[in-house]
């Protein structure tokens, strides 16, 4: 039996690879439509992606300027190549597992005609109801639609769509090792999630502007970045800034710290790779400019703040959508960096609010184990189909 995994985003790649890794005695291949698909490589799953990053990072739908940039960077040619891969690999696949936007279900259903189990990553009725065309696509192509909350599953069933809630999957592929990064217990740790797409470099600079101002109120402040970008590109971008990039020493590298940023005032920002869960656990508060990573951070009990940034993933509209999932465990801030820093200062000085944000976040992701349940569902489906 053969499965083709198709995904379109960093978190979606991780989820798809996690599902594929848990399915036994089946040939599994992965096709990431956005980005490099490193999660498939790490899971030992054959990566069929074209390994190209477009300017919008997969968020062209957030506005015409982003779509036009993608168009100029070869969007049509890339999509044409991906369709060829889907048609070729889909011909041999017994089942397609799509993780991400509903666009995947439409694309794979139309060009393969094969059974699809669709894991709806971004949508929920808490954000918006499904459009009529989306409901038509789901009915037409999907054997099962696995969603991120029971309300959405119930809504789909009411509309004669095979919706199913199998618990949250976004927490399952995030490891916590207990690493404390060697940070002094008296330090106030601010976690930083710049994101995973191209816009994350510019958003990291925005976050550091906020941190610079915030440090005037906290001399014991230290920043801790959960990093999933290109470190060489980061070094290049910081050459013309006030922040000095320093290589980490052997002890720091053993802890997952791949580098440091030092401000003239002496303030330090540690850059940690492959330690996302530990960054969340170590942080008093997180400045999050990411998508699903913000949801994961609050799931660990870390209060998160977000503000409009550079690029399509960090618009006010997108934060409002994510807030419908996270509730008040994530605060949406607005204003200039100094104004944002003042708002963060106020939150940090409200212990009851921090505790409430933490509890709301933990409650929002309590039903864990979704990856294993989805993998079990896929395996059982294949067994039934195989007689």
Secondary structure by P-SEA (a helix, b strand, c coil): cbbbbbbccaaaaaaaaaaaaacccbbbbbbbccccaaaaaaaccccccccccccccccccccaaaaaaaaaacaaaaaaaaaaaaaaaaaaccbbbbcccaaaaaaaaaaccccccccccccccccccccaaaaaaaaccccbbbbccaaaaaaaaaaccccccccccccccccccccccccccccbbbbbbcccccaaaaaaaaaaaaaaaaaaacccbbbbbbccccaaaaaaaaccccbbbbbbcaaaaaacccbbbbcccbbbbbbbcccaaaaaaaccccccccaaaaaaaaaacbbbbbcccccccccaaaaaaaaaaacccbbbbbccaaaaaaaaaaaaacaaaaaaaaaaaaaaccccaaaaaaaaaaaaaaaaaac
